[in-house]
Amino acid sequence: MVTDVGGLGDRSFNDSAYAGLKASEAQFGANIQVLQSRSAADYQPNLTVLANQGYDEIFAIGFLMAKDTNEVAARFPQRHFAIIDAVVDAPNVASITFKEEEGSFLAGAAAAMVSKKHSIAFLGGIDIPLLRKFEAGFTAGARQIDPNIQVAVKYTGNFDDVAAGKELSGVLFSGGADIIFVAAGKAGLGAIDQVKSHPDCFIIGVDSDQDAIAPGKVLTSMVKRVDIAVLRTALEAAAHKPPHGHLILGLKDNAVGLTSFQYTKNVMTPERITTIVKLKEAIIAGTIVAPATREELAQFKPVKL
């Protein structure tokens, strides 16, 4: 596995992928290795090193590696690769993406139910289509509950600047938001640190279960099961049936969704949790279609359940 620049220890995206890799080691004795990327310049050399070492499956963790994965896969047609969060059209590459907008819709609904100020915010990493799926889904979910809610949006510009995450979340709290959904990788740890000094405010975590980082201050986490995707792919590779093509995972696959509100049941009452369950069922049934772009968000109207 080649990590994205946030690296191991982000308690988010890369760590989730690594959990899947470790699970393959535990379940069937896979020989695993991780190369960490300090910058984008490391992607291609790291992928090349692993390709030369003859691994059965090489994971590229993150959309930023799409171009490099495509080039290395072309140079090593006998090797198999899997990329998370991007689509690489090559016969020896499996592309795994998620319907982040579906889980984010539920996060937005939870935020709108708990917010006392009717003002919430989204803090993303890089302003690109992938992150706009989180933004659009979150905003729509909030409007499903409260059509007049205010949703501020900011981006840190990267996924590894913890200080920027802390600073910008402070700006959003000062601007009136009392709940911030942070989809910014390691930068999100700064936002979680920031919320500790803001009474009656919450952060919503992302990718991994971040609830225990600041118990009672992380309302929930929008978990993206990168670990399951990695393990599933590893199992297929171990059976000498390495996958290829494009796999899309969403709520119906239990690949995205919210954590159990373990530390926040004082505000996420049984009635509110029941609403979240009903919204999840409506999305799976197709009654609600969570928007994945700003254009789709502009057309979104709350649905009567």
N, C-alpha and C positions, 0 to 999 in steps of 0.2 A: 504494500500500500504506500502511495505517495500522498502525504498530507498537503492541504492547502496552507497558505502562509500563517494562518492562526496557530497551526501546529497542535500537538498534543498538549492537554492541559487547558484547552479553551472551555471545557465543561459544556460543550455545545456540539457543533457539527463534526469536527474531527474526532473528538472523543467518542461520539456515537458510532462512527465508522469503525474506530479501533475496537470498540466493544464487540462488534460483529466479527471482526478478524480474530479476536481472542476467543470468541465462542466457537469458531471453526477449529481452533487449536484444541479447545477443551472437548469438543464433541467427537472429532474424528482424527485428532493428532496431527493436524496440518502444521507444516513448517512455515512459520510466518516471519515477515520482516517489514519494518516501517522505516521509510526515509522521509525526513521532515524538510519541508521547503521553507527557507527563510525569506525568499523573494520569488517572483515569477520566473526569474532566470534559472531557478533550480528545477523547474518542472521537467523539462526535456532531459537534462542529464540524469535526474533521479529515475525517470521512467526507463531510460536507456540502460542504466546500471541493472535494474531488476530484469529487464528483457534479456540482457546478456547472461544473467544468472539462471535463466531457464525456469522461472516460476510458471505454474499451470495457469494462474490467473493473477493479473496485475491491476490493482484498483487505483484509479485517479480520482481523488476526493475533491470535487468542486468544478463548477462550470468554467472557471478560469483556465483549466487545463485542456479545454476542448481542442484547440489548435495543435498543441504539443502531442496530445494523445493520438490525434489523427496522423501526424507525421511519424511518430515512433511506431504506431501500428502498421503503417505502410512499409517501414523499414524492416519490421519483424513479423512477416505474415504468418509465421508458424507459432507465434505467441498469441495468447488471448488476453484481452483487456476489458475492463468495465469502468465506465465513468459515471459519476453521480452528478445529477443536476444539469446535464447537457446531453445533446444528441450528436453523436459522431457516426456518420453513415459509412461504416466500413465492415466487411464481412467478419472480422475478428474482434469486433468491439460490441459489447453490450452497453446500451445507454439506459440509465435508470433515472426517471424523473418522478416528481410527486405532485399531487394536487394540493399544494400548500394553501391555496385559496379556501379550500374546504375547512381545514382545521383552523385557519385564521378567522373564518366567518364565525365559528363558535367562540373564539377568543374575543372577537368584537362584541358578540352578544353578551358574554360574561362581563366585559368591561362596562357596557352600557347599563347593565342591571345594577352594578355595584357603585358606579360613579355618582357622587353627590353633587358634583358641579356641572354635570351634563357637558363635560369637556374632557376629552381623552386625547391620546397622541400615539403616533407610530414613529419609531426611530429605526431606520434601516441602515444597512451597511453601504452598499453601492447602488445608486439609482439606475437600475437596469430592469428589463422585463421580469427576470426571476424574482427580484425583491418586490416588484410592483404587484405580483400575485398575492404576497402577504398583505401589502398595503390595501389593495382593492378588496380582498376578502374580509379583512378586519373592519374596514370602514362600512362595508355593506352589512356585516353582522351587527354592528352597532346601530345602524339605521333601521334594521329589522326590529329592534327593540325600542329605539327612541329616534324617530325620523328627524328630529331637530337637533340631535347631538352635534357638538363641535368636535371635529377630528383634525388636529394639527399633524403635519408631516415634516420630518427632517431626516437627513441622511448624514452619516459620519464621513462617507467617502472611502471607507476601508473596513476591513473585518478584524483588525488586530490592534487598534489604538484604544486601549482601555481608558486613557485620560479623556479622549474625545467623547467616548460614550458617557463618561461621568459628567463632563461639561455640558453637553447638549441635552442630556436628560434633565439637568438642573435648569437649563433655559426653558424647557418645556413645562416643568413643574411650576416655575416662576410665572410662566405665561398663563397659568390657570388649569392645566391638565392635572387630574388626580390619578390617572392610570396611564401607563405607557407600555405599549407592546414593542419590545425590542428584538429585532431580527438583524443582528449585526455581529454574529460570531463572538469572538473574544472581547470585542468592544462592549458587548452587552454586560460584561462583568462590572464595568465602570458604572453603568446605569443601576445595577443591583446595589452597588456600594452607595450610590447617591440616594436611593430611595430610603435608606435607613434613617436619614435625617429629616424626612418629610412625613409628619404624622398624617394619618388618614389617606395616604397615597400608596399605590401599588405599582409593581412592575409585572408584566407578563413575560415569562421566559420563552426560549425557543430551542428547537431541535432536540435537546436532551431534557430530562426532568431536572429543572433548576430550582424547584420549590424549596429544597432544603438548604440552599446557599444562604438565604435570608428568610427563615421560617416566619410566616405571617405577613411578610412584605412582598413576596412573590405570589400574586393572586392564583396563578396557574401557569403551566408551561404548554406551549403548542409544540407537542413532541412530533418530530419527523423521524420515523423509524429507519434511519440509515443503517442501523445495526442489523435489522432484519433483512434489508436488501442485500447487504454485504454477505451475511451468512447464507442466505438463499442462493446467491450466485456462487459462493464458495462450495456449497454442497453439490451443485450441478457440475462444477468444474472437477470436483473430486470423483464424481461418477463418470468422468470422461465425456460429459455432455455440456461443455461450456456454452452458456447462452450467447445469443447475439440478437441484434434488432433492438427495438425500443419497448421498454417496460414502463408503464405509467401506474403509480400506486396512489390510492386515495383513502377516503373514509371507509369505504366498503371493504377495503383490504386491511383495515386497522393499521394503516401505514402512517396516518396523520391523526391528530386528535389532542384532546386536553388531558392533563393529569387529574387526579381525583380530588383536588382541593383539600388535601390532607390537613394543611395548616390554616386554611381560610374558611372553614365551615361557619365561622361566626358571621361572615357576610354572604357566602354562597350557601344560602338556605336550601333545604330540600325542595322547596317550590322552584327556586331558580335553577337548581340542578335538573329538575324535571323538564324545565323549559329547554335546557341545553340538549337533553336526550331527544326531545321532540324535534328540535332543529336538526340534529344529526340524522334522525330517521327520515326527515323531509328531504335532506340533501341526498342521502343514499337512494331514496325513492325517485328523485328527480323533480320533486315538487318545488324545491328551491335549487336554483343554479347559482352557485357562488361565482361572482365575477372575478376574472383573472387579470383584467387590464383596467386602466383608468377609463377607457372608452366604454367597456362593459359596465363599469361602476356607474357611469353617468346615466345609463339606461336602467339601472336597477331600481325596482320598487319593492317595498316590503310585501311579503306574501301572507295572506290570512291562512292560519293553520286550522 
